[in-house]
C-alpha cells in the first residue's frame, strides 16, 4: 500500500488529467460494488481509507472495521463528518444510500483536490448546513455528466440517489463517453482477475491500521449520536442558498448594503445563526460554557 487517496491528491492533483481522475473513481465505485453485493455497507467512506494497491494497479476501499450487514441497524454513527450523509445526521440508520452519498464527496474531492468543507470546522454549524442542503462548490472544469452524477449521489433524499448498479453503470458510461481512446485499463473483469478478493482481503486485515499520520480533523472519524436531531428533515438547498453559503466562506465582499443580493445573503446567515443558537440551546448539546462561547462566535460572524 503506497498511498491513500487524500495524500495522493495533495501530491499529484495539478498533474492529473480528467481521464486519470475518472479512472480513480471507477476503481472506487467498483470496489464499493463488490462490498454492496455482499449485502454489506461500509459506513465510513472517505479519502483517507481509499488506498492504492500497487500489485494490482487498483484503488481500493480499506478500513472495513465498521463494515457490516445491511440488516444491522444502529443510530450511533462512526464517520468523518463531511462525508456523513444528511439522513444520518438526523438520527436515521445507515443504508446503502449513505455510502453513495460518501462516494459523491469523494467524487468532489477528486475533482477539486481538496477534502470537502476543508475550510469549515467539524462542528454543529457544519452539521446544520449539511442537513440544510449545503454541498461543496462545483469545480468549474468538471465534466457535465460527472457533475450531474455527483449531484444525484449527494441528494438530500436517499431514495433519489442511484443505487450501486446504476452508479456503476453510469460512471463507466461517462468513462467510455469521454475516453474511448484513452486508458487501456479493463473494468470488464471481476477483481478475482487480479488474484485478490478485496472484500475478503480487507476483512482479514481489519485490525491493521492503514490510516495516514496527518493527525488533523480532516482525516478523523468519530462516534456521533444524532438522535436529538430526529425532528429535522434534510433538504436540498436552493441555488441562492448555495451561493450565499459559498460567498460567506470564501469571504465574498458584502459591504455594498444597497445590493439586494448582498442583503439577502446577509439576512440568510443572520437567520441561520439565530436558528442554530436556539436549536442547540434547546437540545442542551453543549455545556453552558460552550453555549456561551458558540453564541458569541456566531454573533461575531454576523457583524
PLY file of the C-alpha trace (Angstrom):
ply
format ascii 1.0
element vertex 303
property float x
property float y
property float z
element edge 302
property int vertex1
property int vertex2
end_header
0.00 0.00 0.00
1.85 3.07 -1.24
-0.63 5.88 -0.71
-4.08 6.88 0.38
-6.22 9.00 -1.91
-6.05 12.17 0.18
-2.27 12.21 0.26
-2.12 11.24 -3.42
-4.35 14.17 -4.43
-2.35 16.59 -2.32
0.82 15.50 -4.07
-0.41 14.96 -7.63
-3.63 16.88 -8.24
-2.16 19.51 -10.57
-0.73 16.81 -12.83
-3.88 14.70 -13.07
-5.94 14.67 -16.24
-9.69 14.16 -16.11
-9.15 10.73 -17.64
-6.94 9.78 -14.69
-9.42 11.21 -12.18
-12.29 9.26 -13.69
-10.19 6.09 -13.68
-9.65 6.57 -9.94
-13.36 6.94 -9.15
-14.12 3.96 -11.39
-11.85 1.82 -9.22
-13.50 3.09 -6.04
-17.04 2.52 -7.29
-16.06 -0.94 -8.50
-14.75 -1.73 -5.00
-17.95 -0.44 -3.39
-19.94 -2.52 -5.86
-18.18 -5.63 -4.51
-18.99 -4.62 -0.93
-22.67 -3.88 -1.59
-23.07 -7.13 -3.50
-22.04 -8.88 -0.27
-25.10 -7.16 1.31
-22.66 -5.07 3.34
-22.42 -1.33 3.99
-19.04 0.32 4.55
-20.30 3.07 6.91
-17.09 5.16 6.96
-16.06 6.04 3.41
-13.65 8.94 2.99
-10.47 9.61 1.04
-8.24 8.63 3.96
-9.29 4.99 3.64
-9.08 4.75 -0.16
-5.75 3.05 -0.77
-3.69 2.26 -3.85
-2.93 -1.45 -4.32
0.22 -1.30 -6.42
0.42 -5.01 -7.22
-2.95 -4.85 -8.99
-2.80 -1.20 -10.11
-6.08 -0.56 -8.29
-7.57 1.93 -5.88
-9.26 0.01 -3.07
-11.51 0.66 -0.09
-9.98 -0.19 3.29
-10.89 0.19 6.98
-13.79 -2.22 7.00
-13.90 -2.28 10.79
-17.43 -0.84 10.81
-18.49 -2.51 7.59
-21.27 -4.98 8.14
-24.55 -6.43 7.03
-27.19 -4.07 5.71
-29.59 -5.83 8.10
-27.73 -4.43 11.11
-29.09 -1.05 12.19
-27.73 1.48 14.64
-28.35 5.13 15.42
-24.76 5.53 16.59
-22.68 6.84 13.70
-18.94 6.48 13.20
-17.63 8.65 10.42
-15.77 11.67 9.08
-18.33 14.46 9.31
-18.10 16.00 5.79
-18.68 12.55 4.27
-21.62 11.61 6.52
-25.00 11.54 4.74
-27.59 14.07 5.97
-30.14 11.41 6.93
-27.58 10.00 9.39
-27.22 13.47 10.92
-30.92 13.35 11.76
-30.72 10.04 13.59
-31.52 7.59 10.79
-29.65 4.31 10.39
-27.05 3.56 7.74
-28.27 2.29 4.40
-26.67 1.58 1.05
-27.58 5.13 0.03
-25.44 6.62 2.80
-22.38 5.02 1.20
-23.46 6.52 -2.14
-23.53 9.98 -0.53
-19.96 9.44 0.69
-18.96 8.50 -2.85
-20.28 11.89 -4.01
-17.98 13.63 -1.53
-15.06 11.55 -2.81
-16.02 12.41 -6.39
-15.91 16.09 -5.45
-12.55 15.66 -3.72
-11.12 14.04 -6.84
-12.46 16.94 -8.92
-11.07 19.64 -6.63
-8.01 18.12 -4.98
-9.32 19.20 -1.56
-11.35 17.47 1.15
-14.99 18.61 1.23
-15.72 21.51 3.59
-12.00 21.82 4.27
-12.47 25.47 5.30
-15.16 24.63 7.87
-14.88 23.45 11.43
-16.32 19.98 12.00
-18.94 21.23 14.44
-22.70 21.64 14.86
-22.75 24.53 12.35
-21.45 22.18 9.65
-23.99 19.55 10.73
-26.86 22.01 10.31
-25.50 23.26 6.99
-25.32 19.72 5.61
-28.86 19.00 6.81
-29.88 22.28 5.17
-28.55 21.10 1.82
-25.17 22.78 1.63
-22.70 20.95 -0.58
-19.18 21.74 -1.83
-18.95 24.21 -4.69
-18.66 22.56 -8.11
-15.24 22.99 -9.73
-15.55 24.91 -12.99
-13.91 22.40 -15.35
-15.90 19.41 -14.07
-17.40 17.42 -16.99
-21.17 17.89 -17.13
-22.08 14.19 -16.85
-19.69 13.76 -13.90
-21.23 16.81 -12.20
-24.77 15.55 -12.72
-23.95 12.10 -11.35
-22.21 13.60 -8.32
-25.22 15.82 -7.57
-27.56 12.82 -7.83
-25.36 10.96 -5.34
-25.46 13.77 -2.76
-29.19 14.41 -2.99
-30.74 15.02 0.43
-33.29 12.28 -0.24
-31.56 8.88 -0.10
-34.31 7.41 -2.29
-33.28 9.75 -5.12
-29.64 8.67 -5.10
-28.60 5.99 -7.60
-28.10 2.50 -6.22
-24.75 0.80 -6.74
-25.81 -0.88 -10.00
-26.93 2.38 -11.56
-23.90 4.25 -10.23
-21.55 1.56 -11.52
-23.10 1.58 -15.00
-23.24 5.37 -15.21
-19.64 6.06 -14.20
-18.38 3.63 -16.81
-20.66 5.20 -19.41
-19.02 8.52 -18.57
-15.58 6.99 -18.83
-16.33 5.40 -22.18
-18.00 8.54 -23.48
-15.06 10.81 -22.74
-12.11 8.48 -23.02
-12.79 5.77 -25.58
-9.25 6.07 -26.90
-7.61 6.63 -23.55
-6.60 4.17 -20.87
-6.18 0.51 -21.74
-7.29 -0.46 -18.25
-10.08 -3.02 -18.39
-13.01 -2.94 -15.97
-14.93 -5.79 -17.53
-13.39 -8.44 -15.32
-14.14 -9.02 -11.63
-11.45 -8.42 -9.05
-10.53 -12.11 -8.94
-8.83 -11.49 -12.30
-6.11 -9.91 -10.18
-5.99 -12.94 -7.86
-7.45 -10.99 -4.98
-10.85 -10.68 -3.36
-10.73 -7.16 -1.99
-13.61 -7.57 0.44
-12.07 -10.69 2.00
-8.61 -9.11 1.97
-9.62 -6.09 3.99
-11.94 -8.11 6.25
-8.92 -10.24 7.19
-6.89 -7.09 7.88
-9.44 -5.18 9.97
-7.17 -4.94 12.95
-4.32 -3.38 10.98
-4.06 0.37 10.71
-3.94 1.68 7.17
-4.56 5.29 8.15
-2.28 8.19 7.39
-0.40 10.10 10.05
-1.76 13.58 9.31
-3.24 13.90 12.79
-5.76 16.54 11.67
-9.54 16.89 11.79
-9.59 16.29 8.02
-8.98 12.55 8.41
-10.59 11.97 11.78
-13.57 9.64 12.07
-15.51 9.83 15.33
-18.55 8.37 17.03
-21.66 10.53 16.80
-25.20 10.16 18.02
-27.65 12.42 16.23
-30.95 11.12 17.63
-31.58 14.56 19.16
-31.88 15.97 15.60
-34.51 13.44 14.54
-37.17 16.14 14.21
-35.24 17.76 11.36
-35.70 16.79 7.73
-32.75 17.08 5.32
-33.41 19.18 2.26
-31.70 20.26 -0.93
-30.57 23.88 -0.82
-31.64 26.32 -3.48
-29.04 27.80 -5.82
-29.34 31.10 -3.95
-28.70 29.40 -0.61
-25.68 27.61 -2.06
-24.28 30.87 -3.41
-24.82 32.52 -0.04
-23.05 29.69 1.76
-20.01 29.72 -0.51
-19.86 33.51 -0.64
-19.75 33.60 3.16
-17.00 31.02 3.42
-14.85 32.49 0.69
-15.01 36.00 2.19
-17.10 37.48 -0.61
-17.39 41.24 -0.29
-20.84 42.05 1.09
-20.09 45.65 2.03
-22.45 47.17 -0.53
-25.60 47.50 1.57
-27.54 48.79 -1.45
-27.10 45.49 -3.25
-30.27 43.40 -2.83
-28.40 40.11 -3.27
-25.93 41.09 -0.57
-28.79 41.93 1.80
-30.48 38.59 1.13
-27.23 36.74 1.78
-26.60 38.68 4.99
-30.17 38.03 6.19
-29.83 34.32 5.39
-26.80 33.93 7.63
-28.27 36.03 10.43
-31.36 33.83 10.41
-29.22 30.70 10.29
-27.10 31.84 13.23
-30.18 32.66 15.31
-31.84 29.34 14.50
-28.67 27.42 15.35
-28.31 29.14 18.69
-31.94 28.48 19.64
-31.94 24.90 18.36
-28.82 23.79 20.16
-29.68 25.62 23.34
-33.00 23.78 23.46
-31.27 20.47 22.86
-28.64 21.26 25.51
-25.94 19.60 23.46
-23.13 21.65 24.97
-22.32 22.81 28.46
-23.36 26.33 29.46
-19.81 27.49 28.92
-19.75 26.02 25.42
-23.15 27.54 24.65
-21.95 31.00 25.58
-18.78 30.61 23.56
-20.62 29.32 20.49
-23.25 32.07 20.74
-20.56 34.73 20.87
-18.77 33.20 17.89
-21.94 33.10 15.81
-22.95 36.63 16.72
-19.47 37.88 15.83
-19.86 36.28 12.40
-23.00 38.36 11.80
-21.25 41.67 12.38
0 1
1 2
2 3
3 4
4 5
5 6
6 7
7 8
8 9
9 10
10 11
11 12
12 13
13 14
14 15
15 16
16 17
17 18
18 19
19 20
20 21
21 22
22 23
23 24
24 25
25 26
26 27
27 28
28 29
29 30
30 31
31 32
32 33
33 34
34 35
35 36
36 37
37 38
38 39
39 40
40 41
41 42
42 43
43 44
44 45
45 46
46 47
47 48
48 49
49 50
50 51
51 52
52 53
53 54
54 55
55 56
56 57
57 58
58 59
59 60
60 61
61 62
62 63
63 64
64 65
65 66
66 67
67 68
68 69
69 70
70 71
71 72
72 73
73 74
74 75
75 76
76 77
77 78
78 79
79 80
80 81
81 82
82 83
83 84
84 85
85 86
86 87
87 88
88 89
89 90
90 91
91 92
92 93
93 94
94 95
95 96
96 97
97 98
98 99
99 100
100 101
101 102
102 103
103 104
104 105
105 106
106 107
107 108
108 109
109 110
110 111
111 112
112 113
113 114
114 115
115 116
116 117
117 118
118 119
119 120
120 121
121 122
122 123
123 124
124 125
125 126
126 127
127 128
128 129
129 130
130 131
131 132
132 133
133 134
134 135
135 136
136 137
137 138
138 139
139 140
140 141
141 142
142 143
143 144
144 145
145 146
146 147
147 148
148 149
149 150
150 151
151 152
152 153
153 154
154 155
155 156
156 157
157 158
158 159
159 160
160 161
161 162
162 163
163 164
164 165
165 166
166 167
167 168
168 169
169 170
170 171
171 172
172 173
173 174
174 175
175 176
176 177
177 178
178 179
179 180
180 181
181 182
182 183
183 184
184 185
185 186
186 187
187 188
188 189
189 190
190 191
191 192
192 193
193 194
194 195
195 196
196 197
197 198
198 199
199 200
200 201
201 202
202 203
203 204
204 205
205 206
206 207
207 208
208 209
209 210
210 211
211 212
212 213
213 214
214 215
215 216
216 217
217 218
218 219
219 220
220 221
221 222
222 223
223 224
224 225
225 226
226 227
227 228
228 229
229 230
230 231
231 232
232 233
233 234
234 235
235 236
236 237
237 238
238 239
239 240
240 241
241 242
242 243
243 244
244 245
245 246
246 247
247 248
248 249
249 250
250 251
251 252
252 253
253 254
254 255
255 256
256 257
257 258
258 259
259 260
260 261
261 262
262 263
263 264
264 265
265 266
266 267
267 268
268 269
269 270
270 271
271 272
272 273
273 274
274 275
275 276
276 277
277 278
278 279
279 280
280 281
281 282
282 283
283 284
284 285
285 286
286 287
287 288
288 289
289 290
290 291
291 292
292 293
293 294
294 295
295 296
296 297
297 298
298 299
299 300
300 301
301 302
